[in-house]
Amino acid sequence: MSDRQILVYTATAAYRHVSIPAGVAAFRELGAEHGFVVHATEEPLRSLDGYDAVVFLSTSGEVLDETGRSALLEHVAGGGGFLGVHSAACTEYEWPAYGELLGARFAGHPPVQPAVLTVDRSHPATAHLPRQWHWTDEWYDFRAPPSDVTVLATVDETTYTGGGMGADHPLVWYRHHGRGRSFYTALGHAPEAYADPAFRAHLLGALQWAAAWPEGDVGSPLGVRRSGPPWKCGSGRP
């Protein structure tokens, strides 16, 4: 068995995305192809000992008890990785430490539709993507822009209808969090996304970086560094 282990966490206490099974399958297939073992659960989170990274895959609502919260904080404090996908931003609204780890909070979204993202290709999660990436998804708005992160992709609100953040609308970012690493992508609403080679490579690069595996090395951050006021909890259907 590989020494590389990740946990894909899929608990939901609010809206549950139908894409979760496709997402779990995609991570399992990526693990088989790239030499890491994937464990998946929606049971109460306990110890994360032995995992290089934990993926919150479209989690929602208040899914962690005090034991789970402590396990996540200890994991990141010990140098472990965190990868949040899509409605991971709609999770643990009542726990400020989670918002600090993730970087921003979901506020709302228009209907699923195509749009164009502007991509910084300096990271393994985005190096394969075109600088202007045409993609169809559920375009999340956040209560406030992410703070203290390096942004890798923003969506151009002139290419779709219903955006609420204006000219500066980040959707993909990463940050160091103490000894650990945190990466968030707002993409991944629909099941078909997880069969798309470009999106799967996006998830793989994000995971490799978060887990601090050598192939995830990025060197000095080259994306747009953001700092600003702390996030404020949002609400709405993810």
N, C-alpha and C positions, 0 to 999 in steps of 0.2 A: 504494500500500500504506500502511496506517496506520502512524504512528510508534509506536503502542502494540503491544508485542510481549510475549507471555508464553511460557514453556516449561512444558509439562505432562510431568512425569517419572514414569514408570510401572515402573521396574525393580523386580524382586522376586528375592530370594535365599532366601526362605522361602515361607510361604503366599501363593498368588496369588488375589486376589479375582476372581470372574467378573464383577463389576460394573465392572471397569476400562474395557472398551470403551465401555460406556454413559456412564461419567464423561468420557472423552475426547470423545465425541460431544456431550455436554452443554456442555462448555467451548467446543467449536468453534461450536456453535449460538449460545451466548451472545456469542461474539466477533463472529459475523456480524451479530447484532442490535444490538450495542453498540459496534462500531467498534474492535475490537482483533484482532490476528492471533495465532492459537494454533499453536504448534509442539509436537509431541508426540514423545517418544522414550523408549526403554528402553535405549539404547546407553550406554556409559560416559559419565558427565558430564564435560564439558570446560569451555570458557569459557562464562560467562553474560553476556558483554559484549553490550549492546544489548537485554537483556530487562528489562522493568519489574518482573517478578515471576517466580518459579519456584514451581510447584505440585507438591508431592509427593503424588500421587494413589494412595493405598493401596499405597505402596511397602512393602517388608518385608525384613528381614535386613540383611546388610552389603553394600550396593550401591555404595558409593563407594570408589574407590582414593584415593591421596594427591592426585592431580591433581583429582579430583572434590571432595574435601573442601576443598582450597584454593580452588577455583572458587566453592563455596558461601559460604565465609567472606568472600572478597573481594567477592562480590555483595552480601551484606548489609552489610558494612563500608562499601561505597560508596553505600549508601542504597537498595539494592534490596529487594524484598519477598519474603517466604516465606509460602506457604500450605500447611499440612499437612492432609490429609484422611484420616480414619479410620485405617488402619493405618500411616500415617506415624509414628504413635507406637510402632510395632513395628520401627523401622528404626534401623540404626547403633547398636546397643546398646553396642558397644565404643568408641564415640567420644564422650567426655563433652561436647565442644563442641556436638554435635547435640542432646543432651538439654537443654542450657542454652538453645539456640535455640527448641526446641519447648515446653519447660516441664514435661513430665511423661513418664512411661514406662508403657506397657501392662503390665498384670499378668494379666488374664483377663476372661472375660465369661460370662454365662448364655446360654441359647438366645435367639434372636431372638423378640421379643414386644413388644406395645404398652406404652407408659408415658406419663407426663406430665412435661413439662419446664417449669420456671419460667424465664421469659425476661425479661431486661433489654432493653428496646427502644431503647436510647440509641445504637445503632450501625447503620450501613447494612446489616450482615449480619442484623440481627434486627428492624429497625424495622417490618417488614411482618408479623411473627408475632404471634399472640395471646400474652398474658402467661402463660396456661396452654396449652401446645401439646401436643396429643395426637399422638403419632408412634410408628411402629414401626421398631425398629432393633436393632442388636446393641450392648448397653449396656456399654461398656468400664469396667472398674475400672483404677485406676492404682496403682503401688507407693506413691506418696505424692501428696498434693494438689499441683497446680501452684504454683510459687512465683514471685513477682514478676510477676504477670499481672493483667489485668482480666477477670473472669469475666462472661460474657454469658448463659449458660444452665446450669442444674443439673437433674439428673433426680431426681424424687421416688421414692425406693426403696420407698415404701409402695404404689406403683402397678404394681409388677412384682415378680417373684420372682427371687432369686439375686443381688441387689446386694451388694457387699462393701465399700462405703465409708461407709455410714451416712447421717446426715441432711445432710451436706455433700458433694455428689457433682457437681463441675463436669464439663462436657463440651465447652463452647465457651469459648474465651478468646483474648485478644490481648495483645501487649506490644510496646513499642519495644525494639529490640536495637541499641544504638549508633545509627548513622545510619539503620539499616534498620528494617523492621517485620516482625513474625511473628504469624500468626494460625493457630489450630488449631481444627478441628471434629472431634469423634470420630464424627460421624454419617456415613452414606453406605455402609453395608455392602452393600445389595441393589441390583441393577440398576434396579429400578423407582423407587428414590429419585431417580434422575437425570432422570426424566421428570416429577417432581412440581413444579409451579410454585413452591410455597413453598420447597422445598429448593434449587431452581435460583436463586431470588432470594437465598437465604442464601449460596450460593457466590459469586454475583455481587458482593454487598455486601462479602463478605470479601476477594475479589480486588481490588475497587476501593480498599479501604482499604490492603491490603498493598502495592499498586502505587503508592500515594500519588497516585492520580488525583483531581482536584477533587471528583468526585461521591462519593468515599469519605471526605470530611472528616467527622470526628466531634467536633472541638473537644476540650474537656477530658473525660477519661474519667469516665463516670458509673456504670460498672458497679462491682461489688464488687472492690476491690483486694486481692490476696492476697500475702503474703510468708511465707516459711517455709524449712525446711531444703531443701537440694538434693535432687533426685530420686535414686532408687536403681533400677538396672536391674531390670526384671521379665522374665518369661518366660511362654511359653504360646502356644497357637494363637490367632492374631488373627481 
